[in-house]
Amino acid sequence: MTYSIKVLGAETNLGSATNVDNATIVHLFNAHSAAVVIVRSDSSDVGIGSFTLGTGQMIKCEKDPSDKLSASANGGSVKASKIAYS
């Protein structure tokens, strides 16, 4: 699946929990050789939910500005960018 995005910030990774520049929409890409579990938590690190992102998969993830995203393992291979809502 391909789609266009409007990038609003520098790309980072999910090596540690981040709010991705206070983004409400985040473009995620899993560059790791295995699926990874993405965890959404609030600003106090209380878990809200999680989902699996497959190898080579990219998605748009909606969250609150102060919410953080992290990967349960191999987060350095998960690329994250703040993007505009489309």
N, CA, C and O of each residue as an XYZ file, in Angstrom:
344
protein
N       0.846     -1.176      0.000
C       0.000      0.000      0.000
C       0.890      1.238      0.000
O       1.836      1.325      0.784
N       0.600      2.166     -0.852
C       1.330      3.430     -0.859
C       0.350      4.562     -0.609
O      -0.820      4.492     -0.987
N       0.842      5.585      0.023
C       0.051      6.780      0.261
C       0.996      7.943      0.437
O       2.173      7.745      0.740
N       0.503      9.150      0.252
C       1.351     10.324      0.421
C       1.217     10.836      1.850
O       0.179     10.677      2.491
N       2.297     11.456      2.335
C       2.296     12.007      3.683
C       2.882     13.407      3.656
O       3.706     13.733      2.801
N       2.454     14.221      4.589
C       3.031     15.546      4.786
C       3.852     15.467      6.067
O       3.302     15.414      7.167
N       5.169     15.461      5.913
C       6.078     15.306      7.043
C       6.163     16.609      7.829
O       6.334     17.680      7.246
N       6.042     16.516      9.164
C       6.069     17.698     10.025
C       7.258     17.705     10.987
O       7.405     18.638     11.775
N       8.098     16.685     10.932
C       9.235     16.628     11.842
C      10.266     15.630     11.371
O      10.039     14.876     10.425
N      11.411     15.634     12.047
C      12.504     14.729     11.697
C      12.160     13.291     12.090
O      11.488     13.050     13.093
N      12.629     12.355     11.290
C      12.444     10.940     11.603
C      13.245     10.567     12.842
O      14.367     11.033     13.038
N      12.655      9.725     13.666
C      13.322      9.194     14.849
C      13.067      7.696     14.877
O      12.550      7.145     13.905
N      13.416      7.032     15.961
C      13.093      5.617     16.091
C      12.467      5.376     17.462
O      12.412      6.275     18.302
N      12.005      4.170     17.668
C      11.343      3.834     18.917
C      12.267      3.043     19.838
O      11.821      2.145     20.553
N      13.570      3.384     19.818
C      14.527      2.766     20.721
C      14.195      3.042     22.174
O      14.540      2.251     23.052
N      13.530      4.151     22.436
C      12.989      4.469     23.763
C      11.644      5.148     23.553
O      11.361      5.658     22.469
N      10.819      5.153     24.591
C       9.482      5.746     24.478
C       9.586      7.221     24.107
O      10.394      7.959     24.671
N       8.764      7.638     23.155
C       8.794      9.020     22.675
C       7.390      9.480     22.294
O       6.563      8.679     21.858
N       7.130     10.764     22.461
C       5.851     11.314     21.988
C       5.960     11.796     20.542
O       5.003     12.360     20.010
N       7.103     11.586     19.901
C       7.349     11.920     18.490
C       6.975     13.378     18.226
O       6.100     13.675     17.413
N       7.654     14.271     18.926
C       7.423     15.720     18.767
C       5.982     16.125     19.029
O       5.446     16.998     18.347
N       5.350     15.492     20.020
C       3.955     15.780     20.367
C       2.987     15.564     19.206
O       1.993     16.277     19.069
N       3.291     14.574     18.378
C       2.471     14.277     17.204
C       1.099     13.729     17.591
O       0.939     13.084     18.628
N       0.116     13.999     16.736
C      -1.181     13.338     16.865
C      -1.318     12.227     15.830
O      -2.095     11.291     16.020
N      -0.565     12.328     14.735
C      -0.505     11.272     13.721
C       0.966     10.956     13.478
O       1.772     11.857     13.243
N       1.311      9.667     13.536
C       2.696      9.227     13.367
C       2.763      8.198     12.245
O       1.975      7.254     12.208
N       3.710      8.389     11.336
C       3.993      7.392     10.308
C       5.028      6.442     10.892
O       6.101      6.877     11.309
N       4.717      5.144     10.927
C       5.628      4.140     11.460
C       6.044      3.179     10.359
O       5.229      2.792      9.521
N       7.320      2.793     10.363
C       7.844      1.811      9.422
C       8.717      0.831     10.184
O       9.635      1.237     10.897
N       8.437     -0.452     10.041
C       9.233     -1.490     10.698
C      10.308     -1.994      9.743
O      10.017     -2.752      8.818
N      11.544     -1.573      9.967
C      12.673     -1.994      9.141
C      13.369     -3.232      9.701
O      14.375     -3.670      9.143
N      12.855     -3.805     10.792
C      13.473     -4.978     11.399
C      13.087     -6.238     10.622
O      12.118     -6.235      9.863
N      13.848     -7.306     10.818
C      13.610     -8.559     10.101
C      12.516     -9.413     10.744
O      12.239    -10.521     10.284
N      11.901     -8.902     11.800
C      10.804     -9.609     12.459
C       9.714     -8.609     12.846
O       9.953     -7.402     12.902
N       8.545     -9.116     13.104
C       7.449     -8.269     13.573
C       7.809     -7.697     14.939
O       8.533     -8.326     15.710
N       7.299     -6.500     15.236
C       7.524     -5.863     16.538
C       6.175     -5.448     17.132
O       5.216     -5.190     16.404
N       6.120     -5.390     18.442
C       4.925     -4.934     19.129
C       5.111     -3.467     19.492
O       6.068     -3.107     20.177
N       4.197     -2.626     19.032
C       4.208     -1.201     19.316
C       3.281     -0.950     20.504
O       2.143     -1.420     20.527
N       3.782     -0.205     21.488
C       3.015      0.074     22.703
C       2.712      1.568     22.771
O       3.604      2.398     22.596
N       1.461      1.900     23.025
C       1.052      3.291     23.253
C       0.822      3.465     24.750
O       0.092      2.689     25.367
N       1.448      4.487     25.332
C       1.275      4.773     26.756
C       1.011      6.261     26.939
O       1.291      7.068     26.052
N       0.470      6.612     28.099
C       0.229      8.020     28.361
C       1.518      8.696     28.845
O       2.563      8.049     28.914
N       1.454      9.961     29.171
C       2.644     10.720     29.553
C       3.269     10.222     30.854
O       4.423     10.538     31.143
N       2.517      9.446     31.644
C       3.026      8.866     32.897
C       3.479      7.423     32.698
O       3.721      6.706     33.669
N       3.594      6.996     31.443
C       4.033      5.642     31.078
C       3.053      4.544     31.472
O       3.452      3.395     31.665
N       1.782      4.888     31.591
C       0.742      3.894     31.833
C       0.258      3.395     30.474
O      -0.163      4.188     29.631
N       0.317      2.081     30.263
C      -0.063      1.509     28.984
C      -1.508      1.765     28.610
O      -2.408      1.658     29.444
N      -1.725      2.107     27.335
C      -3.070      2.331     26.804
C      -3.457      1.165     25.899
O      -4.594      0.695     25.927
N      -2.500      0.705     25.097
C      -2.767     -0.392     24.180
C      -1.536     -0.745     23.383
O      -0.498     -0.093     23.498
N      -1.656     -1.784     22.569
C      -0.526     -2.226     21.751
C      -1.033     -2.915     20.491
O      -2.193     -3.320     20.406
N      -0.141     -3.038     19.516
C      -0.454     -3.742     18.280
C       0.842     -4.247     17.660
O       1.925     -3.766     17.994
N       0.730     -5.210     16.763
C       1.889     -5.780     16.091
C       2.066     -5.118     14.734
O       1.114     -4.958     13.971
N       3.311     -4.737     14.449
C       3.670     -4.147     13.161
C       4.582     -5.139     12.460
O       5.683     -5.417     12.936
N       4.138     -5.666     11.346
C       4.879     -6.700     10.631
C       6.139     -6.186      9.958
O       6.321     -4.979      9.796
N       7.006     -7.107      9.569
C       8.245     -6.791      8.880
C       7.961     -6.011      7.601
O       7.146     -6.434      6.781
N       8.633     -4.868      7.428
C       8.456     -4.046      6.234
C       7.131     -3.309      6.175
O       6.850     -2.633      5.186
N       6.326     -3.421      7.192
C       5.005     -2.786      7.199
C       5.113     -1.327      7.623
O       5.956     -0.973      8.448
N       4.255     -0.481      7.054
C       4.160      0.908      7.474
C       2.695      1.255      7.668
O       1.821      0.797      6.932
N       2.448      2.090      8.695
C       1.090      2.491      9.016
C       1.092      3.924      9.505
O       2.142      4.499      9.792
N      -0.106      4.497      9.598
C      -0.312      5.775     10.272
C      -0.992      5.458     11.595
O      -1.993      4.742     11.629
N      -0.449      5.989     12.678
C      -0.965      5.733     14.020
C      -1.446      7.046     14.632
O      -0.705      8.029     14.665
N      -2.686      7.060     15.117
C      -3.244      8.260     15.748
C      -3.090      8.150     17.262
O      -3.309      7.085     17.840
N      -2.707      9.268     17.905
C      -2.524      9.288     19.351
C      -2.728     10.704     19.865
O      -2.816     11.645     19.077
N      -2.804     10.860     21.179
C      -2.853     12.186     21.779
C      -1.444     12.774     21.800
O      -0.478     12.013     21.860
N      -1.292     14.087     21.754
C       0.041     14.705     21.662
C       1.023     14.265     22.744
O       2.210     14.099     22.461
N       0.557     14.073     23.971
C       1.478     13.700     25.052
C       1.683     12.188     25.175
O       2.555     11.746     25.923
N       0.902     11.400     24.459
C       1.068      9.947     24.498
C       2.407      9.551     23.889
O       2.918     10.224     22.993
N       2.966      8.455     24.383
C       4.252      7.962     23.901
C       4.068      6.661     23.143
O       3.147      5.887     23.406
N       4.969      6.440     22.194
C       5.037      5.171     21.475
C       6.379      4.534     21.784
O       7.388      5.225     21.928
N       6.383      3.217     21.885
C       7.622      2.475     22.077
C       7.449      1.110     21.435
O       6.338      0.705     21.094
N       8.557      0.411     21.275
C       8.526     -0.955     20.766
C       8.990     -1.876     21.888
O       9.920     -1.546     22.624
N       8.341     -3.030     22.019
C       8.694     -3.937     23.098
C      10.095     -4.525     22.904
O      10.729     -4.934     23.876
N      10.577     -4.570     21.677
C      11.933     -5.038     21.347
C      12.298     -4.497     19.973
O      11.412     -4.244     19.156
N      13.580     -4.318     19.705
C      14.070     -3.891     18.388
C      13.514     -2.544     17.949
O      13.318     -2.308     16.757
N      13.259     -1.660     18.909
C      12.691     -0.347     18.604
C      13.580      0.539     17.765
O      13.087      1.435     17.079
N      14.885      0.310     17.802
C      15.791      1.096     16.969
C      15.555      0.899     15.488
O      15.969      1.723     14.672
N      14.887     -0.197     15.134
C      14.584     -0.481     13.726
C      13.210      0.027     13.302
O      12.844     -0.081     12.132
N      12.451      0.579     14.242
C      11.134      1.118     13.908
C      11.273      2.622     13.737
O      11.579      3.339     14.689
N      11.048      3.090     12.528
C      11.180      4.507     12.204
C       9.852      5.227     12.403
O       8.801      4.721     12.010
N       9.902      6.400     13.008
C       8.684      7.154     13.326
C       8.846      8.606     12.884
O       9.889      9.219     13.113
N       7.812      9.150     12.253
C       7.812     10.539     11.806
C       6.474     11.183     12.117
O       5.421     10.579     11.912
N       6.520     12.407     12.610
C       5.304     13.200     12.812
C       4.790     13.610     11.448
O       5.545     14.132     10.628
N       3.498     13.376     11.196
C       2.908     13.742      9.902
C       1.571     14.448     10.128
O       1.002     14.411     11.220
N       1.091     15.086      9.072
C      -0.200     15.760      9.114
C      -1.314     14.742      8.924
O      -1.108     13.695      8.311
N      -2.480     15.049      9.445
C      -3.646     14.192      9.273
C      -4.115     14.293      7.825
O      -4.215     15.383      7.261
N      -4.397     13.147      7.243
C      -4.903     13.147      5.858
C      -5.998     12.137      5.670
O      -6.534     12.005      4.570
